[in-house]
Amino acid sequence: MALSGNWDDLIARLGSAAVMVGIGLVAIWIGGWVFLVLVALIVGAMIWELARMIGAEQKLALGLAGLAGGCLFVGGLIPPGFALPLLMAPAFVGLSQLKNSRAFFMPFCTAILLAGFGMVALRGNYGMTWLMWLVLVVVVTDVAGYFAGRMIGGPKFWPRVSPKKTWSGTVAGWIGAALVGVIFWQVGASGANVIGVSIAVSMASQMGDIAESAMKRRSGVKDSSHLIPGHGGLLDRFDGMLGAALFLLLVEQIIAFPAGVGP
């Protein structure tokens, strides 16, 4: 039976999501260099998508992608203080080589590498549990927003930038993230503060989604690429994770994560 209307992309989305979840769970469980390689590959592919969206030639886009992935991989193996210059380097190379949208490329490139590094650091420093928490918050935010937006509908959040995003889906994402926090609290993994942190991370993931939508709107494209059936590109799929990971990387000192989500 064929699906239509608001649900016509559901089968493709579910199939692609199942594959990505399977690969991601295995890499997260193993950790170490396996997870680092996966994140480096994803970061490299996202930089390729970013460069292509702003009109870079294929050769340059591939070069920037390889540089970004390599810098992330090496950065994950060395002390963080030495890793930071590497994470910034691809943005400067792009600034010097790109012909268009250089100022546009720099912040997005830097954000992508810092977010990827943040996920690697989260897995290495705090183990699988807290990385799974981050993934669950982002996934539940996305899934709750997807279904609530299509079942409830209502006022649009920012129709000029993200035509399908509704207030009902946005709020549903917050509620779903709060429930993830409640579960972690109730099973004794953390104190009640994890509920508020989960909601804030959910908001950050939605900001990542909105920022990527604005980037696509500015570039005049519907999807960042066509690498993932039903999802578009890796930037389309991981924009929320980028926003959440970058947010957590920036504020974890303020909340002394994970102690800040304790009693």
Secondary structure, DSSP 8 states (H G I E B T S, - for coil): ----GGGTTHHHHHHHHHHHHHHHHHHHHH-HHHHHHHHHHHHHHHHHHHHHHTT--HHHHHHHHHHHHHHHHHHTTS-HHHHHHHHHHHHHHHHHH-SS-HHHHHHHHHHHHHHHHHHHHHHHHHHHHHHHHHHHHHHHHHHHHHHHHHHT--SEEETTTEEEEEHHHHHHHHHHHHHHHHHHHHTTSS-THHHHHHHHHHHHHHHHHHHHHHHHHHHT-SSS-SSBTTTBSHHHHHHHHHHHHHHHHHHTTTTTTTGGG--
